Amino acid sequence: MPIAKLPFEELQKVPEVNLLGTMYGCKVALAGMNAQGHGAIYTFEGFGSNGMQSPGSSIYGSTKYAIRYFTNSLVNETKGGPVIVGTISPGIVLTDMILRDRDNLPPQAWESIRRVYAILADRVETVTPFLVEGVLANSRHGGRIMWLTPRKSAWRFLKARLGFKRKPFDELGAAQPAPAE
């Protein structure tokens, strides 16, 4: 939603949940893990963490960009300690938030987003096992567990140009935008 239309409560809630929630969680977890002598903390990247921008994503994207900075700083602060700090980059995962956003967009806007999501998005059930295995296998401080790599993205766009169709929305009953009331 464009910032001009965003209610003040929402403007406050997104940074509180995404950024402050991450910071508070890391602070508490780090204290406990340091006390026990080992542990691992992973923060989640999301749209905007790499600087990409999209209309209506200024608040969410800003928090994700800030989380990336925070995580990099935390990696440096904890270097040589008993706790591994890293990031998880799930790519575009079809979540309730995406489906909710679909219902708040004009049909033309949703259609252009849906086309990109049809190429890049994945279901939670597809991405989660990969991420969990990556976290369990990682022993590198500052590691990044990344599902949708630039190479995978490029390959998917190439396959789409060649006519290969992915249908991640179909199983969710979300192939079309919700009817207007």
C-alpha positions in Angstrom: 0.0 0.0 0.0 1.4 3.4 -0.8 2.6 5.2 2.3 0.1 8.1 1.7 -2.8 5.6 2.1 -1.2 3.6 4.9 -3.0 4.0 8.3 -0.7 5.3 11.1 -1.2 2.1 13.1 0.1 0.0 10.2 3.0 2.4 9.6 4.1 1.8 13.2 3.2 -1.9 13.3 5.4 -3.1 10.4 8.7 -1.7 11.7 7.8 -2.9 15.2 7.2 -6.4 14.1 9.9 -6.8 11.4 12.7 -4.7 12.7 12.3 -4.3 16.4 11.0 -7.9 16.7 14.1 -9.1 15.0 16.3 -7.0 17.2 14.6 -8.0 20.5 14.6 -11.7 19.5 18.3 -11.6 18.6 19.2 -9.8 21.8 17.3 -12.4 24.0 18.5 -15.4 22.0 22.1 -14.2 21.9 22.2 -13.8 25.7 20.8 -17.3 26.2 23.0 -18.9 23.6 26.1 -17.2 24.9 25.3 -18.4 28.4 25.0 -22.0 27.2 28.1 -21.7 25.0 26.7 -22.4 21.6 23.8 -21.6 19.3 22.7 -20.2 15.9 20.6 -17.2 15.0 19.2 -16.6 11.5 17.4 -13.5 10.4 15.0 -13.5 7.5 15.6 -11.5 4.4 12.6 -10.3 2.4 11.7 -8.0 -0.4 13.8 -4.9 -0.1 16.7 -6.4 1.8 18.8 -6.1 -1.4 17.6 -2.6 -2.1 14.9 -3.5 -4.7 11.9 -1.3 -4.6 8.3 -1.7 -5.7 5.3 0.7 -5.4 3.5 0.1 -2.1 6.5 -1.7 -0.4 8.3 1.3 1.1 7.7 0.4 4.7 8.1 -3.3 4.5 11.1 -3.0 2.2 12.7 -0.4 4.4 12.5 -2.8 7.4 14.0 -5.7 5.4 16.9 -3.4 4.2 17.5 -2.4 7.9 17.4 -6.1 9.0 20.2 -6.8 6.5 22.3 -4.0 7.9 21.5 -5.2 11.5 22.4 -8.8 10.7 25.7 -7.8 9.1 26.5 -5.8 12.2 25.5 -8.6 14.4 27.8 -11.0 12.5 30.7 -8.6 13.1 29.8 -8.1 16.8 29.7 -11.8 17.5 32.7 -12.9 15.4 34.8 -15.4 17.3 32.0 -16.2 19.8 30.1 -19.3 20.4 27.0 -18.3 18.4 26.6 -18.5 14.6 24.7 -15.7 13.0 23.4 -15.9 9.5 20.6 -15.1 7.1 17.8 -17.0 5.5 16.7 -15.8 2.1 13.5 -17.8 1.1 12.8 -15.9 -2.1 9.1 -15.3 -2.9 7.0 -17.7 -0.9 3.2 -17.7 -1.3 2.1 -16.7 2.2 -1.1 -15.3 3.6 0.4 -11.8 3.3 0.8 -12.2 -0.5 -2.8 -13.5 -0.8 -4.1 -10.7 1.4 -2.3 -8.2 -0.7 -3.8 -9.7 -3.8 -7.2 -8.9 -2.4 -6.3 -5.2 -1.8 -4.9 -4.5 -5.3 -6.8 -3.4 -8.4 -7.1 -6.4 -10.8 -4.6 -4.9 -13.4 -2.0 -4.4 -10.7 -2.4 -7.9 -9.4 -2.2 -9.4 -12.8 1.2 -7.9 -13.5 2.5 -9.1 -10.1 0.9 -12.5 -10.5 2.8 -13.0 -13.8 6.1 -12.5 -12.0 5.0 -14.6 -9.0 4.0 -17.4 -11.4 7.7 -17.5 -12.5 9.5 -16.9 -9.2 7.2 -17.8 -6.3 7.2 -21.1 -4.5 4.9 -22.7 -1.9 5.9 -22.9 1.7 6.0 -26.7 1.5 8.6 -26.5 -1.3 11.0 -24.0 0.3 10.9 -25.0 4.0 12.7 -28.4 3.7 15.6 -26.8 1.7 16.0 -24.0 4.3 15.9 -26.3 7.3 18.5 -28.6 5.7 20.7 -25.6 4.9 20.5 -24.3 8.5 21.2 -27.7 10.0 24.2 -28.2 7.6 25.6 -24.7 8.1 28.6 -24.1 10.4 29.8 -20.9 8.9 29.4 -17.6 10.8 27.8 -15.1 8.5 26.3 -17.8 6.3 23.4 -17.2 4.0 20.9 -19.9 3.2 19.4 -18.8 -0.1 16.6 -20.6 -2.0 15.9 -18.3 -4.9 19.4 -17.5 -6.2 20.0 -15.1 -9.1 21.0 -18.0 -11.2 17.7 -19.9 -10.4 15.7 -16.7 -11.1 17.4 -16.2 -14.5 16.8 -19.9 -15.4 13.1 -19.6 -14.4 12.6 -16.4 -16.6 14.4 -18.2 -19.5 12.1 -21.2 -19.1 9.1 -18.9 -19.0 10.2 -17.3 -22.3 10.4 -20.7 -23.8 6.8 -21.5 -22.8 7.3 -23.5 -19.6 4.5 -22.6 -17.3 4.6 -22.8 -13.5 1.4 -22.6 -11.6 2.2 -22.1 -7.9 -1.2 -20.3 -7.3 -3.4 -23.0 -8.7 -3.1 -25.4 -5.7 -4.0 -22.6 -3.4 -7.1 -21.6 -5.2 -5.5 -18.3 -5.8 -5.1 -18.2 -9.6 -7.4 -15.3 -10.0 -7.9 -12.2 -7.9 -10.8 -12.2 -5.5 -14.0 -10.8 -7.0 -14.7 -7.1 -6.4 -17.5 -6.4 -4.1 
